[in-house]
Amino acid sequence: MARMIYHDATGPARIDPQEKPVFVCMCGLSQNLPYCDGNHKMAKQNEVDGKLCIYDKARQSIVETRDE
């Protein structure tokens, strides 16, 4: 069953304290979930405020935009 999940985060969540910080994906576009791989940068470049962007199943390309 497919579900539409709204993500409005534009960056990862930083988890401390550890030897090195861990960054968890909050935008839903990472190819390395649950960890951030930097794909939120693509969202910042391609998404428009006030529009709902629907990505393909691979979470790599916008296939549709709608008014929110």
C-alpha positions in Angstrom: 0.0 0.0 0.0 1.4 3.4 -1.0 1.3 6.3 1.4 1.9 10.0 0.9 4.3 11.3 3.6 4.9 15.0 3.9 8.5 16.0 4.6 9.3 19.7 5.1 12.7 19.4 6.6 15.6 20.8 4.6 18.5 19.2 6.4 19.5 16.4 8.7 19.1 16.0 12.4 22.5 16.0 14.2 22.8 13.3 16.9 25.3 14.0 19.7 27.3 13.0 21.8 29.4 10.3 20.2 33.0 10.1 19.0 31.8 11.7 15.8 28.3 13.3 15.2 25.7 11.2 13.3 23.4 12.9 10.8 20.0 11.4 10.3 17.9 12.1 7.2 14.9 14.3 7.9 13.9 15.1 4.3 13.3 11.5 3.1 15.5 11.8 0.0 18.6 10.0 1.2 19.7 6.8 -0.6 21.3 5.7 2.6 18.4 5.9 5.1 18.3 6.5 8.0 21.5 8.4 7.5 21.9 11.7 5.6 23.7 11.5 2.2 23.3 15.2 1.3 20.4 14.8 -1.1 18.5 17.5 0.8 20.7 19.9 -1.2 18.9 18.7 -4.4 15.5 19.5 -2.7 16.6 23.0 -1.8 17.6 23.6 -5.5 14.6 22.0 -7.2 11.6 22.5 -4.9 9.4 25.7 -4.9 7.9 27.1 -1.7 4.1 26.5 -1.6 4.3 23.5 -3.9 4.0 19.8 -3.1 6.7 17.9 -4.9 6.1 14.3 -5.6 9.3 12.2 -6.2 9.7 8.9 -8.1 10.0 5.7 -6.1 13.8 6.0 -6.1 13.5 9.5 -4.4 15.7 11.0 -7.0 13.5 13.0 -9.4 10.4 15.1 -9.1 7.7 13.6 -11.2 4.8 16.0 -10.3 4.2 19.2 -8.5 0.9 20.3 -6.9 -0.4 23.3 -5.0 -0.3 22.6 -1.2 
